């Protein structure tokens, strides 16, 4: 299990920033399975900021819950820039949030390939009224918990940047 306690300071700062700016957050999570929303909701007062979290671990969940095209997933794969961006857009469309972060990746230890290695994570971040932004990281030489922890930390950072933007 991933201990997210070290991320609580980062989550607290994000919650405070969003409260000050009147922003709400939605998450769309695949490889983190709800950990981003989990660390945010560890913070007292997070209900003023966290609108909802979508755990879209399966391809079907991505399609049914947040409207990611099944054809897109089939064409480019769930772990891709295009799907991460569609997940972020879908999370905003299906919520009352102002900001959304989406993550899709390969936490391992199995499931990797030469083109999509274990530790590969695509991020989509979107602020309502703006275009989605993409980031990609390969969190190499980490176990499953390490990949998930690093993904949550990066997602919080990207959300803070979007909130300030």
C-alpha positions in Angstrom: 0.0 0.0 0.0 1.2 3.5 -0.8 1.7 5.8 2.2 0.5 9.2 1.0 1.2 11.0 4.3 4.3 12.8 2.9 2.1 14.4 0.2 -0.4 15.9 2.7 1.5 19.2 2.8 1.4 19.5 -0.9 -2.3 18.6 -0.9 -3.0 21.1 1.9 -1.3 23.9 -0.1 -3.4 23.0 -3.2 -6.6 23.0 -1.2 -5.8 26.4 0.3 -4.9 27.8 -3.1 -8.2 26.5 -4.6 -10.2 27.9 -1.7 -8.6 31.3 -2.1 -9.4 31.3 -5.8 -12.8 29.7 -5.6 -11.9 26.7 -7.6 -13.2 23.1 -7.5 -11.3 20.0 -8.6 -12.3 16.7 -10.3 -10.0 13.7 -10.8 -10.1 11.0 -13.4 -7.7 8.2 -12.3 -6.7 5.0 -13.8 -3.3 3.8 -12.5 -3.7 5.6 -9.2 -7.1 4.1 -8.5 -8.4 7.1 -6.6 -5.3 8.0 -4.6 -5.2 11.6 -5.9 -8.7 12.2 -4.6 -7.8 10.2 -1.5 -4.9 12.4 -0.5 -6.9 15.6 -1.2 -9.7 14.4 1.0 -7.3 13.7 3.9 -7.2 17.5 4.3 -9.8 19.1 6.5 -11.8 21.6 4.5 -11.3 19.7 1.2 -15.0 19.5 0.7 -14.9 23.1 -0.3 -12.7 22.1 -3.2 -13.0 18.5 -4.2 -16.1 18.1 -6.4 -15.6 14.4 -7.4 -13.2 11.7 -8.4 -13.7 9.2 -11.2 -11.9 5.9 -10.8 -11.7 4.8 -14.4 -9.4 1.8 -14.1 -11.0 -0.1 -17.0 -11.4 1.0 -20.6 -15.1 0.6 -20.2 -15.2 2.9 -17.2 -13.3 5.5 -19.2 -16.0 5.3 -21.8 -19.1 5.0 -19.6 -18.2 7.4 -16.8 -16.3 10.2 -18.6 -17.1 9.8 -22.2 -13.7 8.7 -23.6 -14.3 7.3 -27.1 -13.9 3.5 -27.2 -12.5 4.0 -30.8 -9.9 6.3 -29.5 -8.8 3.8 -26.8 -8.7 1.0 -29.3 -6.7 3.1 -31.8 -4.0 4.7 -29.5 -4.3 2.6 -26.3 -5.5 3.6 -22.9 -2.0 4.7 -21.8 -1.6 7.7 -24.2 -1.5 11.4 -24.5 -4.8 11.4 -26.4 -6.7 9.4 -23.8 -5.2 11.4 -20.8 -6.5 14.6 -22.5 -9.9 13.1 -23.2 -10.1 11.9 -19.6 -9.4 15.4 -18.3 -12.0 16.9 -20.7 -14.5 14.3 -19.7 -14.0 14.8 -16.0 -14.8 18.5 -16.4 -17.8 17.8 -18.7 -19.3 15.4 -16.1 -18.6 17.5 -13.1 -19.1 21.0 -11.6 -15.3 21.4 -11.2 -13.1 24.2 -12.6 -10.0 22.0 -12.8 -9.5 18.4 -13.7 -6.5 16.1 -13.6 -6.4 12.7 -15.4 -3.8 10.0 -15.1 -3.3 6.9 -17.1 -0.2 4.7 -16.9 1.5 1.4 -16.2 2.2 1.0 -12.5 3.7 -2.5 -12.9 5.4 -4.7 -12.2 3.7 -6.3 -15.2 2.0 -4.8 -18.2 4.9 -2.9 -19.8 6.2 -3.2 -23.3 9.1 -1.7 -25.2 6.9 1.1 -26.4 5.1 1.6 -23.1 7.4 0.6 -20.2 6.4 0.1 -16.6 6.4 3.5 -15.0 5.0 5.4 -18.0 2.3 7.8 -17.0 0.4 10.3 -19.1 -1.2 13.3 -17.4 -4.0 15.5 -18.7 -4.8 18.7 -16.8 -7.6 21.1 -17.8 -9.0 24.3 -16.5 -12.6 25.1 -17.5 -12.5 27.5 -20.5 -8.9 26.6 -21.4 -7.3 23.9 -23.5 -6.1 20.7 -21.9 -2.4 20.4 -21.1 -0.4 17.2 -21.3 2.6 15.9 -19.4 4.3 12.5 -19.6 6.8 10.9 -17.2 8.5 7.6 -16.9 9.0 6.8 -13.3 11.6 4.1 -13.9 13.3 1.9 -11.3 10.3 2.1 -8.9 8.0 -0.5 -7.6 4.2 -0.3 -8.1 3.7 1.8 -5.0 6.6 4.1 -6.0 5.1 4.7 -9.5 1.7 5.5 -7.9 3.2 7.8 -5.3 5.2 9.7 -7.9 2.1 10.0 -10.1 0.1 11.5 -7.2 2.8 14.0 -6.4 3.1 15.1 -10.0 -0.7 15.4 -10.4 -0.9 17.7 -7.3 1.9 19.8 -8.8 0.1 20.1 -12.2 -3.2 21.0 -10.5 -1.5 23.7 -8.5 0.1 25.1 -11.7 -3.3 25.1 -13.4 -5.0 26.8 -10.3 -2.4 29.6 -10.5 -2.7 29.9 -14.2 
